[in-house]
Amino acid sequence: MYFRRKLLEDLPQENTKIWSCKKDDCTGWIRDNFAFEYVPTCHQCLSPMISSVKMLPLLANSNINMKSLNKGRQIS
Ligand SMILES: [Zn+2]
C-alpha cells in the first residue's frame, strides 16, 4: 500500500505562476515566488526562461508568508 503517495495526491493544487525554460528538451523551471524585474536564466542550460503556469500542490505556509512579506516589506 502506498499511503504516502495517496496523501500527496490529496493535497490541494493550484495554478502557480512559474518560469519555465524556453528550450523544449530542458525540464528546468522555478517558482515565481519573487518579483523578477528581469527574465531569469535557466539554471540547467542558461537559456532565457518564459513566464508560465503549472499545477502545484499548495504550500502550507511558506507561500502565504512570502506574499505578506512582499506586500509589507520596504526596501531600506
Ligand atoms: Zn533550460
N, CA, C, O and the ligand as a Tripos MOL2 file, in Angstrom:
@<TRIPOS>MOLECULE
protein
  305   303    77     0     0
PROTEIN
NO_CHARGES

@<TRIPOS>ATOM
      1 N           0.8360   -1.2120    0.0000 N.3       1 MET1
      2 CA          0.0000    0.0000    0.0000 C.3       1 MET1
      3 C           0.8670    1.2580    0.0000 C.2       1 MET1
      4 O           1.8980    1.3120    0.6710 O.2       1 MET1
      5 N           0.4540    2.2330   -0.7340 N.am      2 TYR2
      6 CA          1.2470    3.4620   -0.8550 C.3       2 TYR2
      7 C           0.5090    4.6300   -0.2050 C.2       2 TYR2
      8 O          -0.0200    5.5070   -0.8880 O.2       2 TYR2
      9 N           0.4850    4.6230    1.1150 N.am      3 PHE3
     10 CA         -0.2700    5.6470    1.8240 C.3       3 PHE3
     11 C           0.3270    7.0340    1.5960 C.2       3 PHE3
     12 O          -0.3950    8.0250    1.4870 O.2       3 PHE3
     13 N           1.6480    7.0880    1.5270 N.am      4 ARG4
     14 CA          2.2960    8.3870    1.3610 C.3       4 ARG4
     15 C           1.9420    8.9940    0.0120 C.2       4 ARG4
     16 O           1.6640   10.1890   -0.0960 O.2       4 ARG4
     17 N           1.9570    8.1520   -1.0100 N.am      5 ARG5
     18 CA          1.6390    8.6630   -2.3410 C.3       5 ARG5
     19 C           0.1910    9.1680   -2.3770 C.2       5 ARG5
     20 O          -0.0970   10.2140   -2.9590 O.2       5 ARG5
     21 N          -0.7130    8.4100   -1.7500 N.am      6 LYS6
     22 CA         -2.1170    8.8110   -1.7270 C.3       6 LYS6
     23 C          -2.2710   10.1720   -1.0590 C.2       6 LYS6
     24 O          -3.0210   11.0270   -1.5300 O.2       6 LYS6
     25 N          -1.5630   10.3570    0.0280 N.am      7 LEU7
     26 CA         -1.6260   11.6320    0.7340 C.3       7 LEU7
     27 C          -1.2060   12.7740   -0.1770 C.2       7 LEU7
     28 O          -1.8410   13.8290   -0.2020 O.2       7 LEU7
     29 N          -0.1460   12.5590   -0.9140 N.am      8 LEU8
     30 CA          0.3410   13.5990   -1.8050 C.3       8 LEU8
     31 C          -0.7020   13.9610   -2.8560 C.2       8 LEU8
     32 O          -0.8850   15.1320   -3.1890 O.2       8 LEU8
     33 N          -1.3820   12.9420   -3.3730 N.am      9 GLU9
     34 CA         -2.3830   13.1930   -4.3990 C.3       9 GLU9
     35 C          -3.5610   13.9730   -3.8480 C.2       9 GLU9
     36 O          -4.2330   14.6950   -4.5850 O.2       9 GLU9
     37 N          -3.8120   13.8300   -2.5520 N.am     10 ASP10
     38 CA         -4.9530   14.5030   -1.9650 C.3      10 ASP10
     39 C          -4.6750   15.9680   -1.6350 C.2      10 ASP10
     40 O          -5.5950   16.7230   -1.3200 O.2      10 ASP10
     41 N          -3.4310   16.3590   -1.7060 N.am     11 LEU11
     42 CA         -3.1190   17.7550   -1.4230 C.3      11 LEU11
     43 C          -3.7920   18.6550   -2.4430 C.2      11 LEU11
     44 O          -3.7820   18.3510   -3.6360 O.2      11 LEU11
     45 N          -4.3760   19.7530   -1.9960 N.am     12 PRO12
     46 CA         -4.9690   20.6790   -2.9580 C.3      12 PRO12
     47 C          -3.9030   21.2800   -3.8560 C.2      12 PRO12
     48 O          -2.7850   21.5610   -3.4230 O.2      12 PRO12
     49 N          -4.2710   21.4690   -5.1120 N.am     13 GLN13
     50 CA         -3.3120   22.0470   -6.0410 C.3      13 GLN13
     51 C          -3.8710   23.3460   -6.5800 C.2      13 GLN13
     52 O          -5.0850   23.5460   -6.6080 O.2      13 GLN13
     53 N          -3.0120   24.1990   -6.9920 N.am     14 GLU14
     54 CA         -3.4660   25.4460   -7.5910 C.3      14 GLU14
     55 C          -2.5600   25.8120   -8.7500 C.2      14 GLU14
     56 O          -1.4030   25.3950   -8.8100 O.2      14 GLU14
     57 N          -3.0920   26.5830   -9.6530 N.am     15 ASN15
     58 CA         -2.2770   27.0890  -10.7470 C.3      15 ASN15
     59 C          -1.2720   28.0790  -10.1890 C.2      15 ASN15
     60 O          -1.6390   29.1420   -9.6880 O.2      15 ASN15
     61 N          -0.0130   27.7210  -10.2820 N.am     16 THR16
     62 CA          1.0460   28.5250   -9.7070 C.3      16 THR16
     63 C           1.8630   29.1560  -10.8300 C.2      16 THR16
     64 O           2.2210   28.5000  -11.8080 O.2      16 THR16
     65 N           2.1450   30.4270  -10.6660 N.am     17 LYS17
     66 CA          2.9880   31.0920  -11.6630 C.3      17 LYS17
     67 C           4.4200   30.5950  -11.5450 C.2      17 LYS17
     68 O           4.9980   30.5790  -10.4590 O.2      17 LYS17
     69 N           4.9690   30.2000  -12.6490 N.am     18 ILE18
     70 CA          6.3540   29.7260  -12.6530 C.3      18 ILE18
     71 C           7.0910   30.3470  -13.8440 C.2      18 ILE18
     72 O           6.4920   30.9850  -14.7100 O.2      18 ILE18
     73 N           8.3670   30.1430  -13.8550 N.am     19 TRP19
     74 CA          9.1800   30.4200  -15.0360 C.3      19 TRP19
     75 C           9.6670   29.0760  -15.5460 C.2      19 TRP19
     76 O          10.2250   28.2870  -14.7830 O.2      19 TRP19
     77 N           9.4640   28.8100  -16.8190 N.am     20 SER20
     78 CA          9.9420   27.5460  -17.3690 C.3      20 SER20
     79 C          10.9210   27.8320  -18.4980 C.2      20 SER20
     80 O          10.8740   28.8700  -19.1580 O.2      20 SER20
     81 N          11.8110   26.8590  -18.6870 N.am     21 CYS21
     82 CA         12.8720   27.0370  -19.6640 C.3      21 CYS21
     83 C          12.2970   27.0830  -21.0740 C.2      21 CYS21
     84 O          11.3400   26.3800  -21.4000 O.2      21 CYS21
     85 N          12.9000   27.9230  -21.8930 N.am     22 LYS22
     86 CA         12.4240   28.1080  -23.2550 C.3      22 LYS22
     87 C          12.7110   26.8940  -24.1300 C.2      22 LYS22
     88 O          12.0030   26.6290  -25.1010 O.2      22 LYS22
     89 N          13.7480   26.1710  -23.7740 N.am     23 LYS23
     90 CA         14.1330   25.0170  -24.5900 C.3      23 LYS23
     91 C          13.1800   23.8530  -24.3490 C.2      23 LYS23
     92 O          12.8840   23.5040  -23.2070 O.2      23 LYS23
     93 N          12.7050   23.2600  -25.4380 N.am     24 ASP24
     94 CA         11.7320   22.1780  -25.3290 C.3      24 ASP24
     95 C          12.3120   20.9460  -24.6400 C.2      24 ASP24
     96 O          11.6010   20.2360  -23.9290 O.2      24 ASP24
     97 N          13.5840   20.6980  -24.8470 N.am     25 ASP25
     98 CA         14.1710   19.4660  -24.3120 C.3      25 ASP25
     99 C          14.7700   19.6720  -22.9310 C.2      25 ASP25
    100 O          15.4630   18.7950  -22.4140 O.2      25 ASP25
    101 N          14.5060   20.8230  -22.3360 N.am     26 CYS26
    102 CA         15.0290   21.0900  -20.9940 C.3      26 CYS26
    103 C          13.8650   21.1230  -20.0100 C.2      26 CYS26
    104 O          12.8040   21.6690  -20.3130 O.2      26 CYS26
    105 N          14.0670   20.5410  -18.8370 N.am     27 THR27
    106 CA         12.9900   20.4490  -17.8540 C.3      27 THR27
    107 C          13.1090   21.5170  -16.7790 C.2      27 THR27
    108 O          12.3680   21.4830  -15.7970 O.2      27 THR27
    109 N          14.0180   22.4590  -16.9430 N.am     28 GLY28
    110 CA         14.2490   23.4570  -15.9070 C.3      28 GLY28
    111 C          13.0660   24.3870  -15.7160 C.2      28 GLY28
    112 O          12.5030   24.8960  -16.6860 O.2      28 GLY28
    113 N          12.6880   24.6080  -14.4610 N.am     29 TRP29
    114 CA         11.6520   25.5890  -14.1500 C.3      29 TRP29
    115 C          11.8140   26.0150  -12.7020 C.2      29 TRP29
    116 O          12.3950   25.2890  -11.8960 O.2      29 TRP29
    117 N          11.2940   27.2050  -12.3680 N.am     30 ILE30
    118 CA         11.3650   27.6950  -10.9910 C.3      30 ILE30
    119 C          10.0420   28.3470  -10.6270 C.2      30 ILE30
    120 O           9.3200   28.8310  -11.4980 O.2      30 ILE30
    121 N           9.7290   28.3580   -9.3500 N.am     31 ARG31
    122 CA          8.5390   29.0560   -8.8810 C.3      31 ARG31
    123 C           8.7240   30.5670   -9.0250 C.2      31 ARG31
    124 O           9.8250   31.0940   -8.8640 O.2      31 ARG31
    125 N           7.6330   31.2380   -9.3280 N.am     32 ASP32
    126 CA          7.6810   32.6880   -9.4680 C.3      32 ASP32
    127 C           7.3850   33.3340   -8.1210 C.2      32 ASP32
    128 O           6.4850   34.1650   -7.9960 O.2      32 ASP32
    129 N           8.1650   32.9330   -7.1090 N.am     33 ASN33
    130 CA          7.9400   33.4650   -5.7680 C.3      33 ASN33
    131 C           8.4620   34.8780   -5.6240 C.2      33 ASN33
    132 O           8.0510   35.6120   -4.7250 O.2      33 ASN33
    133 N           9.3390   35.2470   -6.4810 N.am     34 PHE34
    134 CA          9.9660   36.5480   -6.3700 C.3      34 PHE34
    135 C           9.5810   37.3970   -7.5650 C.2      34 PHE34
    136 O           9.4200   36.8870   -8.6730 O.2      34 PHE34
    137 N           9.4370   38.6700   -7.3420 N.am     35 ALA35
    138 CA          9.0670   39.5600   -8.4300 C.3      35 ALA35
    139 C          10.3080   39.8820   -9.2490 C.2      35 ALA35
    140 O          11.0970   40.7630   -8.9100 O.2      35 ALA35
    141 N          10.4480   39.1490  -10.3200 N.am     36 PHE36
    142 CA         11.6140   39.3720  -11.1540 C.3      36 PHE36
    143 C          11.4360   40.6540  -11.9550 C.2      36 PHE36
    144 O          10.3770   40.8830  -12.5400 O.2      36 PHE36
    145 N          12.4240   41.4530  -11.9830 N.am     37 GLU37
    146 CA         12.4060   42.6390  -12.8280 C.3      37 GLU37
    147 C          13.1740   42.3690  -14.1030 C.2      37 GLU37
    148 O          13.3820   43.2650  -14.9220 O.2      37 GLU37
    149 N          13.5870   41.1450  -14.2610 N.am     38 TYR38
    150 CA         14.3140   40.7400  -15.4590 C.3      38 TYR38
    151 C          13.9250   39.3010  -15.7430 C.2      38 TYR38
    152 O          13.3640   38.6260  -14.8800 O.2      38 TYR38
    153 N          14.2140   38.8350  -16.9240 N.am     39 VAL39
    154 CA         13.9070   37.4480  -17.2660 C.3      39 VAL39
    155 C          14.9590   36.5390  -16.6410 C.2      39 VAL39
    156 O          16.1470   36.6720  -16.9340 O.2      39 VAL39
    157 N          14.5310   35.6170  -15.7840 N.am     40 PRO40
    158 CA         15.5210   34.7260  -15.1540 C.3      40 PRO40
    159 C          16.1400   33.7790  -16.1750 C.2      40 PRO40
    160 O          15.5970   33.5520  -17.2560 O.2      40 PRO40
    161 N          17.2670   33.2490  -15.8060 N.am     41 THR41
    162 CA         18.0000   32.3430  -16.6870 C.3      41 THR41
    163 C          17.9110   30.9260  -16.1470 C.2      41 THR41
    164 O          18.0190   30.7010  -14.9410 O.2      41 THR41
    165 N          17.7160   29.9780  -17.0440 N.am     42 CYS42
    166 CA         17.6210   28.5830  -16.6360 C.3      42 CYS42
    167 C          18.9180   28.1490  -15.9600 C.2      42 CYS42
    168 O          20.0100   28.3800  -16.4800 O.2      42 CYS42
    169 N          18.7840   27.5110  -14.7850 N.am     43 HIS43
    170 CA         19.9880   27.0840  -14.0690 C.3      43 HIS43
    171 C          20.5820   25.8350  -14.6880 C.2      43 HIS43
    172 O          21.6960   25.4420  -14.3420 O.2      43 HIS43
    173 N          19.8540   25.2050  -15.6010 N.am     44 GLN44
    174 CA         20.3730   23.9760  -16.2070 C.3      44 GLN44
    175 C          21.1150   24.2460  -17.5100 C.2      44 GLN44
    176 O          22.1860   23.6860  -17.7440 O.2      44 GLN44
    177 N          20.5450   25.1070  -18.3660 N.am     45 CYS45
    178 CA         21.1620   25.2820  -19.6770 C.3      45 CYS45
    179 C          21.4230   26.7530  -19.9930 C.2      45 CYS45
    180 O          21.9140   27.0820  -21.0730 O.2      45 CYS45
    181 N          21.0900   27.6430  -19.0430 N.am     46 LEU46
    182 CA         21.3740   29.0680  -19.1750 C.3      46 LEU46
    183 C          20.5900   29.7440  -20.3020 C.2      46 LEU46
    184 O          20.9670   30.8210  -20.7620 O.2      46 LEU46
    185 N          19.5050   29.1130  -20.7440 N.am     47 SER47
    186 CA         18.6270   29.7530  -21.7100 C.3      47 SER47
    187 C          17.7130   30.7300  -20.9870 C.2      47 SER47
    188 O          17.4910   30.5850  -19.7850 O.2      47 SER47
    189 N          17.1770   31.7220  -21.6930 N.am     48 PRO48
    190 CA         16.1780   32.5800  -21.0670 C.3      48 PRO48
    191 C          14.9210   31.7810  -20.7360 C.2      48 PRO48
    192 O          14.6100   30.7900  -21.3980 O.2      48 PRO48
    193 N          14.1980   32.2250  -19.7000 N.am     49 MET49
    194 CA         13.0120   31.4850  -19.2850 C.3      49 MET49
    195 C          11.7670   32.2790  -19.6400 C.2      49 MET49
    196 O          11.8160   33.5000  -19.7900 O.2      49 MET49
    197 N          10.6450   31.5690  -19.7740 N.am     50 ILE50
    198 CA          9.4030   32.2450  -20.1060 C.3      50 ILE50
    199 C           8.4000   32.0520  -18.9840 C.2      50 ILE50
    200 O           8.3600   30.9970  -18.3510 O.2      50 ILE50
    201 N           7.5850   33.0760  -18.7370 N.am     51 SER51
    202 CA          6.5680   33.0120  -17.7030 C.3      51 SER51
    203 C           5.5100   31.9830  -18.0900 C.2      51 SER51
    204 O           5.0500   31.9530  -19.2310 O.2      51 SER51
    205 N           5.1290   31.1450  -17.1340 N.am     52 SER52
    206 CA          4.1880   30.0730  -17.4240 C.3      52 SER52
    207 C           3.3740   29.7630  -16.1760 C.2      52 SER52
    208 O           3.5480   30.3970  -15.1350 O.2      52 SER52
    209 N           2.4830   28.7770  -16.2920 N.am     53 VAL53
    210 CA          1.6430   28.3720  -15.1650 C.3      53 VAL53
    211 C           1.7050   26.8640  -15.0310 C.2      53 VAL53
    212 O           1.6910   26.1430  -16.0290 O.2      53 VAL53
    213 N           1.7740   26.3860  -13.7900 N.am     54 LYS54
    214 CA          1.9040   24.9500  -13.5540 C.3      54 LYS54
    215 C           1.0350   24.5900  -12.3620 C.2      54 LYS54
    216 O           0.9510   25.3510  -11.3980 O.2      54 LYS54
    217 N           0.3850   23.4250  -12.4230 N.am     55 MET55
    218 CA         -0.4000   22.9610  -11.2750 C.3      55 MET55
    219 C           0.5340   22.3950  -10.2220 C.2      55 MET55
    220 O           1.2160   21.3990  -10.4620 O.2      55 MET55
    221 N           0.5680   23.0290   -9.0530 N.am     56 LEU56
    222 CA          1.4600   22.5890   -7.9930 C.3      56 LEU56
    223 C           0.6840   22.4400   -6.6990 C.2      56 LEU56
    224 O          -0.2970   23.1500   -6.4770 O.2      56 LEU56
    225 N           1.1170   21.5120   -5.8310 N.am     57 PRO57
    226 CA          0.4890   21.4050   -4.5220 C.3      57 PRO57
    227 C           0.6500   22.7100   -3.7520 C.2      57 PRO57
    228 O           1.7030   23.3460   -3.7980 O.2      57 PRO57
    229 N          -0.3980   23.0980   -3.0500 N.am     58 LEU58
    230 CA         -0.3240   24.3050   -2.2430 C.3      58 LEU58
    231 C           0.7310   24.1380   -1.1610 C.2      58 LEU58
    232 O           0.7960   23.0930   -0.5140 O.2      58 LEU58
    233 N           1.5330   25.1280   -0.9660 N.am     59 LEU59
    234 CA          2.4880   25.0990    0.1380 C.3      59 LEU59
    235 C           1.7870   25.6070    1.3820 C.2      59 LEU59
    236 O           1.1540   26.6630    1.3670 O.2      59 LEU59
    237 N           1.9050   24.8450    2.4610 N.am     60 ALA60
    238 CA          1.1050   25.1130    3.6510 C.3      60 ALA60
    239 C           1.2900   26.5360    4.1510 C.2      60 ALA60
    240 O           0.3060   27.2280    4.4120 O.2      60 ALA60
    241 N           2.5230   26.9850    4.2900 N.am     61 ASN61
    242 CA          2.6990   28.2900    4.9110 C.3      61 ASN61
    243 C           3.6810   29.2000    4.1730 C.2      61 ASN61
    244 O           3.4880   30.4150    4.1400 O.2      61 ASN61
    245 N           4.7150   28.6370    3.5890 N.am     62 SER62
    246 CA          5.7810   29.4910    3.0610 C.3      62 SER62
    247 C           5.2650   30.4420    1.9860 C.2      62 SER62
    248 O           5.7190   31.5830    1.8920 O.2      62 SER62
    249 N           4.3050   29.9680    1.1640 N.am     63 ASN63
    250 CA          3.7910   30.8100    0.0980 C.3      63 ASN63
    251 C           3.0690   32.0220    0.6610 C.2      63 ASN63
    252 O           3.2580   33.1440    0.1910 O.2      63 ASN63
    253 N           2.2350   31.7850    1.6780 N.am     64 ILE64
    254 CA          1.4570   32.8720    2.2620 C.3      64 ILE64
    255 C           2.3790   33.8880    2.9290 C.2      64 ILE64
    256 O           2.2220   35.1000    2.7810 O.2      64 ILE64
    257 N           3.3400   33.3510    3.6640 N.am     65 ASN65
    258 CA          4.2930   34.2410    4.3110 C.3      65 ASN65
    259 C           5.0150   35.1030    3.2900 C.2      65 ASN65
    260 O           5.2470   36.2950    3.4930 O.2      65 ASN65
    261 N           5.3590   34.4570    2.1890 N.am     66 MET66
    262 CA          6.0690   35.1740    1.1440 C.3      66 MET66
    263 C           5.2410   36.3280    0.6170 C.2      66 MET66
    264 O           5.7580   37.4220    0.3940 O.2      66 MET66
    265 N           3.9360   36.0790    0.4140 N.am     67 LYS67
    266 CA          3.0760   37.1100   -0.1470 C.3      67 LYS67
    267 C           2.9420   38.2930    0.8000 C.2      67 LYS67
    268 O           3.0400   39.4460    0.3780 O.2      67 LYS67
    269 N           2.7180   38.0100    2.0820 N.am     68 SER68
    270 CA          2.5400   39.1110    3.0220 C.3      68 SER68
    271 C           3.8520   39.8730    3.1890 C.2      68 SER68
    272 O           3.8650   41.0870    3.3880 O.2      68 SER68
    273 N           4.9370   39.1400    3.1030 N.am     69 LEU69
    274 CA          6.2330   39.8090    3.1680 C.3      69 LEU69
    275 C           6.4000   40.7840    2.0010 C.2      69 LEU69
    276 O           6.8550   41.9160    2.1650 O.2      69 LEU69
    277 N           6.0170   40.3040    0.8270 N.am     70 ASN70
    278 CA          6.1730   41.1490   -0.3570 C.3      70 ASN70
    279 C           5.3360   42.4180   -0.2450 C.2      70 ASN70
    280 O           5.7360   43.4920   -0.6950 O.2      70 ASN70
    281 N           4.1570   42.2650    0.3710 N.am     71 LYS71
    282 CA          3.2750   43.4220    0.4830 C.3      71 LYS71
    283 C           3.8430   44.4510    1.4440 C.2      71 LYS71
    284 O           3.8520   45.6470    1.1520 O.2      71 LYS71
    285 N           4.3240   43.9730    2.6090 N.am     72 GLY72
    286 CA          4.6500   44.9080    3.6630 C.3      72 GLY72
    287 C           6.1000   45.3730    3.6650 C.2      72 GLY72
    288 O           6.4390   46.3710    4.3010 O.2      72 GLY72
    289 N           6.9420   44.6550    2.9600 N.am     73 ARG73
    290 CA          8.3570   44.9330    3.0950 C.3      73 ARG73
    291 C           8.7460   46.1970    2.3440 C.2      73 ARG73
    292 O           8.2720   46.4440    1.2350 O.2      73 ARG73
    293 N           9.5690   46.9550    2.9260 N.am     74 GLN74
    294 CA         10.0840   48.1400    2.2580 C.3      74 GLN74
    295 C          11.5750   47.9900    2.0270 C.2      74 GLN74
    296 O          12.2990   47.4200    2.8430 O.2      74 GLN74
    297 N          11.9980   48.4980    0.9330 N.am     75 ILE75
    298 CA         13.4290   48.4530    0.6350 C.3      75 ILE75
    299 C          14.1180   49.5730    1.3840 C.2      75 ILE75
    300 O          13.8160   50.7510    1.1880 O.2      75 ILE75
    301 N          15.0450   49.1930    2.2420 N.am     76 SER76
    302 CA         15.6950   50.2180    3.0550 C.3      76 SER76
    303 C          17.0070   50.6530    2.4260 C.2      76 SER76
    304 O          17.6980   51.5140    2.9710 O.2      76 SER76
    305 ZN         16.9570   25.0560  -19.5530 Zn       77 ZN77
@<TRIPOS>BOND
     1     1     2 1
     2     2     3 1
     3     3     4 2
     4     3     5 am
     5     5     6 1
     6     6     7 1
     7     7     8 2
     8     7     9 am
     9     9    10 1
    10    10    11 1
    11    11    12 2
    12    11    13 am
    13    13    14 1
    14    14    15 1
    15    15    16 2
    16    15    17 am
    17    17    18 1
    18    18    19 1
    19    19    20 2
    20    19    21 am
    21    21    22 1
    22    22    23 1
    23    23    24 2
    24    23    25 am
    25    25    26 1
    26    26    27 1
    27    27    28 2
    28    27    29 am
    29    29    30 1
    30    30    31 1
    31    31    32 2
    32    31    33 am
    33    33    34 1
    34    34    35 1
    35    35    36 2
    36    35    37 am
    37    37    38 1
    38    38    39 1
    39    39    40 2
    40    39    41 am
    41    41    42 1
    42    42    43 1
    43    43    44 2
    44    43    45 am
    45    45    46 1
    46    46    47 1
    47    47    48 2
    48    47    49 am
    49    49    50 1
    50    50    51 1
    51    51    52 2
    52    51    53 am
    53    53    54 1
    54    54    55 1
    55    55    56 2
    56    55    57 am
    57    57    58 1
    58    58    59 1
    59    59    60 2
    60    59    61 am
    61    61    62 1
    62    62    63 1
    63    63    64 2
    64    63    65 am
    65    65    66 1
    66    66    67 1
    67    67    68 2
    68    67    69 am
    69    69    70 1
    70    70    71 1
    71    71    72 2
    72    71    73 am
    73    73    74 1
    74    74    75 1
    75    75    76 2
    76    75    77 am
    77    77    78 1
    78    78    79 1
    79    79    80 2
    80    79    81 am
    81    81    82 1
    82    82    83 1
    83    83    84 2
    84    83    85 am
    85    85    86 1
    86    86    87 1
    87    87    88 2
    88    87    89 am
    89    89    90 1
    90    90    91 1
    91    91    92 2
    92    91    93 am
    93    93    94 1
    94    94    95 1
    95    95    96 2
    96    95    97 am
    97    97    98 1
    98    98    99 1
    99    99   100 2
   100    99   101 am
   101   101   102 1
   102   102   103 1
   103   103   104 2
   104   103   105 am
   105   105   106 1
   106   106   107 1
   107   107   108 2
   108   107   109 am
   109   109   110 1
   110   110   111 1
   111   111   112 2
   112   111   113 am
   113   113   114 1
   114   114   115 1
   115   115   116 2
   116   115   117 am
   117   117   118 1
   118   118   119 1
   119   119   120 2
   120   119   121 am
   121   121   122 1
   122   122   123 1
   123   123   124 2
   124   123   125 am
   125   125   126 1
   126   126   127 1
   127   127   128 2
   128   127   129 am
   129   129   130 1
   130   130   131 1
   131   131   132 2
   132   131   133 am
   133   133   134 1
   134   134   135 1
   135   135   136 2
   136   135   137 am
   137   137   138 1
   138   138   139 1
   139   139   140 2
   140   139   141 am
   141   141   142 1
   142   142   143 1
   143   143   144 2
   144   143   145 am
   145   145   146 1
   146   146   147 1
   147   147   148 2
   148   147   149 am
   149   149   150 1
   150   150   151 1
   151   151   152 2
   152   151   153 am
   153   153   154 1
   154   154   155 1
   155   155   156 2
   156   155   157 am
   157   157   158 1
   158   158   159 1
   159   159   160 2
   160   159   161 am
   161   161   162 1
   162   162   163 1
   163   163   164 2
   164   163   165 am
   165   165   166 1
   166   166   167 1
   167   167   168 2
   168   167   169 am
   169   169   170 1
   170   170   171 1
   171   171   172 2
   172   171   173 am
   173   173   174 1
   174   174   175 1
   175   175   176 2
   176   175   177 am
   177   177   178 1
   178   178   179 1
   179   179   180 2
   180   179   181 am
   181   181   182 1
   182   182   183 1
   183   183   184 2
   184   183   185 am
   185   185   186 1
   186   186   187 1
   187   187   188 2
   188   187   189 am
   189   189   190 1
   190   190   191 1
   191   191   192 2
   192   191   193 am
   193   193   194 1
   194   194   195 1
   195   195   196 2
   196   195   197 am
   197   197   198 1
   198   198   199 1
   199   199   200 2
   200   199   201 am
   201   201   202 1
   202   202   203 1
   203   203   204 2
   204   203   205 am
   205   205   206 1
   206   206   207 1
   207   207   208 2
   208   207   209 am
   209   209   210 1
   210   210   211 1
   211   211   212 2
   212   211   213 am
   213   213   214 1
   214   214   215 1
   215   215   216 2
   216   215   217 am
   217   217   218 1
   218   218   219 1
   219   219   220 2
   220   219   221 am
   221   221   222 1
   222   222   223 1
   223   223   224 2
   224   223   225 am
   225   225   226 1
   226   226   227 1
   227   227   228 2
   228   227   229 am
   229   229   230 1
   230   230   231 1
   231   231   232 2
   232   231   233 am
   233   233   234 1
   234   234   235 1
   235   235   236 2
   236   235   237 am
   237   237   238 1
   238   238   239 1
   239   239   240 2
   240   239   241 am
   241   241   242 1
   242   242   243 1
   243   243   244 2
   244   243   245 am
   245   245   246 1
   246   246   247 1
   247   247   248 2
   248   247   249 am
   249   249   250 1
   250   250   251 1
   251   251   252 2
   252   251   253 am
   253   253   254 1
   254   254   255 1
   255   255   256 2
   256   255   257 am
   257   257   258 1
   258   258   259 1
   259   259   260 2
   260   259   261 am
   261   261   262 1
   262   262   263 1
   263   263   264 2
   264   263   265 am
   265   265   266 1
   266   266   267 1
   267   267   268 2
   268   267   269 am
   269   269   270 1
   270   270   271 1
   271   271   272 2
   272   271   273 am
   273   273   274 1
   274   274   275 1
   275   275   276 2
   276   275   277 am
   277   277   278 1
   278   278   279 1
   279   279   280 2
   280   279   281 am
   281   281   282 1
   282   282   283 1
   283   283   284 2
   284   283   285 am
   285   285   286 1
   286   286   287 1
   287   287   288 2
   288   287   289 am
   289   289   290 1
   290   290   291 1
   291   291   292 2
   292   291   293 am
   293   293   294 1
   294   294   295 1
   295   295   296 2
   296   295   297 am
   297   297   298 1
   298   298   299 1
   299   299   300 2
   300   299   301 am
   301   301   302 1
   302   302   303 1
   303   303   304 2
@<TRIPOS>SUBSTRUCTURE
     1 MET1         2 RESIDUE 1 A MET
     2 TYR2         6 RESIDUE 1 A TYR
     3 PHE3        10 RESIDUE 1 A PHE
     4 ARG4        14 RESIDUE 1 A ARG
     5 ARG5        18 RESIDUE 1 A ARG
     6 LYS6        22 RESIDUE 1 A LYS
     7 LEU7        26 RESIDUE 1 A LEU
     8 LEU8        30 RESIDUE 1 A LEU
     9 GLU9        34 RESIDUE 1 A GLU
    10 ASP10       38 RESIDUE 1 A ASP
    11 LEU11       42 RESIDUE 1 A LEU
    12 PRO12       46 RESIDUE 1 A PRO
    13 GLN13       50 RESIDUE 1 A GLN
    14 GLU14       54 RESIDUE 1 A GLU
    15 ASN15       58 RESIDUE 1 A ASN
    16 THR16       62 RESIDUE 1 A THR
    17 LYS17       66 RESIDUE 1 A LYS
    18 ILE18       70 RESIDUE 1 A ILE
    19 TRP19       74 RESIDUE 1 A TRP
    20 SER20       78 RESIDUE 1 A SER
    21 CYS21       82 RESIDUE 1 A CYS
    22 LYS22       86 RESIDUE 1 A LYS
    23 LYS23       90 RESIDUE 1 A LYS
    24 ASP24       94 RESIDUE 1 A ASP
    25 ASP25       98 RESIDUE 1 A ASP
    26 CYS26      102 RESIDUE 1 A CYS
    27 THR27      106 RESIDUE 1 A THR
    28 GLY28      110 RESIDUE 1 A GLY
    29 TRP29      114 RESIDUE 1 A TRP
    30 ILE30      118 RESIDUE 1 A ILE
    31 ARG31      122 RESIDUE 1 A ARG
    32 ASP32      126 RESIDUE 1 A ASP
    33 ASN33      130 RESIDUE 1 A ASN
    34 PHE34      134 RESIDUE 1 A PHE
    35 ALA35      138 RESIDUE 1 A ALA
    36 PHE36      142 RESIDUE 1 A PHE
    37 GLU37      146 RESIDUE 1 A GLU
    38 TYR38      150 RESIDUE 1 A TYR
    39 VAL39      154 RESIDUE 1 A VAL
    40 PRO40      158 RESIDUE 1 A PRO
    41 THR41      162 RESIDUE 1 A THR
    42 CYS42      166 RESIDUE 1 A CYS
    43 HIS43      170 RESIDUE 1 A HIS
    44 GLN44      174 RESIDUE 1 A GLN
    45 CYS45      178 RESIDUE 1 A CYS
    46 LEU46      182 RESIDUE 1 A LEU
    47 SER47      186 RESIDUE 1 A SER
    48 PRO48      190 RESIDUE 1 A PRO
    49 MET49      194 RESIDUE 1 A MET
    50 ILE50      198 RESIDUE 1 A ILE
    51 SER51      202 RESIDUE 1 A SER
    52 SER52      206 RESIDUE 1 A SER
    53 VAL53      210 RESIDUE 1 A VAL
    54 LYS54      214 RESIDUE 1 A LYS
    55 MET55      218 RESIDUE 1 A MET
    56 LEU56      222 RESIDUE 1 A LEU
    57 PRO57      226 RESIDUE 1 A PRO
    58 LEU58      230 RESIDUE 1 A LEU
    59 LEU59      234 RESIDUE 1 A LEU
    60 ALA60      238 RESIDUE 1 A ALA
    61 ASN61      242 RESIDUE 1 A ASN
    62 SER62      246 RESIDUE 1 A SER
    63 ASN63      250 RESIDUE 1 A ASN
    64 ILE64      254 RESIDUE 1 A ILE
    65 ASN65      258 RESIDUE 1 A ASN
    66 MET66      262 RESIDUE 1 A MET
    67 LYS67      266 RESIDUE 1 A LYS
    68 SER68      270 RESIDUE 1 A SER
    69 LEU69      274 RESIDUE 1 A LEU
    70 ASN70      278 RESIDUE 1 A ASN
    71 LYS71      282 RESIDUE 1 A LYS
    72 GLY72      286 RESIDUE 1 A GLY
    73 ARG73      290 RESIDUE 1 A ARG
    74 GLN74      294 RESIDUE 1 A GLN
    75 ILE75      298 RESIDUE 1 A ILE
    76 SER76      302 RESIDUE 1 A SER
    77 ZN77       305 GROUP 0 **** ****
